[in-house]
Amino acid sequence: MKRFLTAFLLTKLAIALINALIFPRLKRAAPVAKPRVSVLIPARNEAENLSKTLPLLLSQQATEVLVLDDQSEDETAEVVRGLQKDHPQLKLIAGSPLPAGWVGKNWACHQLSLAARGDLLVFTDADVFWHAGSLKAVLTRMQESHADLLSVYPRQETHTLSERALVPLIDDVLLCFFPYLFIRLPFAAASAGNGQVMVFRRESYQRISGHAGVRKSVLEDVDLARRIKKHGGKLSLALGQDLISVRMYHGYQEVLEGFGKNLRAFHGNKVFFLLLSGFLHLSAYTLPLLVPAFRPLLWMGLAERLVVNLTSGRNTRADLLEVFTVPISPLLSLPIYWRALQKKYNWKGRHYSR
């Protein structure tokens, strides 16, 4: 058991170190050519987030910024209307009711794509912060990589203990399980994607049937990336660093709901793999704190999180100190696994079955 866990952690750490050297980061730069850009934001009950993030995005000089109000019960539409008078490129779309067989976000993004006029379609979540120069950096990366799809992983902003213990696991999965060199492989399975920022060339998006092609998928970002490769397109990834950031969740309850929604699908909807994952992470990261014979594994786990944080641009003192949450992360994840085992779940006020 100890040998297996040692090999597991050493492999993850090796991949993290390789990615630290080669994984693309967004950099401030002006694109050679400026295409028509449609920024597309699905929004359901996002008034609080949009009041903070939308003004930043409107300063990026996109051709158009479209916000789809997806049957919101808060003041999402009012926030958008309040900004429209000073920003003629901003448009508000009233979303249609969710049809059977669709996941809510996919339906919203599909409606946005039908209304967009740009050559590049930039899908981004309402809680993503686009800091000064970020859109230019994205366009530059698109041109340099010749990608049909560029997906950006924003720098995670965390504040509470539970956020610091759990949310950075998103970066850990990317940087410790997916060597960036895999992006060059033609196999669709060698793909990754983040729905918080996905930039498509219009013709490539249409070729894969866009979000309509993944209408039932909870992990639509990964499935869209796979479809790009499957249809002969080129996929590129980048880390947002100080240009694009996000605070996904505010506190433990939101983390439970958000991660619990996706975790089962991430494990191929297989209960066996879900249970195996929980056991493996408890053994690799929590057990070494409790059993002296496994103590060397603890230092490997801490080193892994340190490399991941530094690579993703999370290098403040508080970010670096959160490596010490590694042993408790699997324990805090147990309710997430329990939620993922349930056949039904709620998200954004809607009910879904797995």
Secondary structure, DSSP 8 states (H G I E B T S, - for coil): -HHHHHHHHHHHHHHHHHHHHHS-B------SS---EEEEEEESS-HHHHHHHHHHHHTT--SEEEEEE-S-SSSHHHHHHHHHTT-TTEEEEE-----TT--HHHHHHHHHHHH---SEEEEE-TTEEE-TTHHHHHHHHHHHHT-SEEEEE-EE---SHHHHHHTTHHHHHHHHH--GGGGGS--TTS----TTEEEEEHHHHHHTTGGGGGTT-SSHHHHHHHHHHHTT--EEEEE-TTTEEE---SSHHHHHHHHHHHHHHHTTT-HHHHHHHHHHHIIIIIHHHH-GGGHHHHHHHHHHHHHHHHHTT--SHHHHHGGGGGGGHHHHHHHHHHHHHSSEEEETTEEEE-
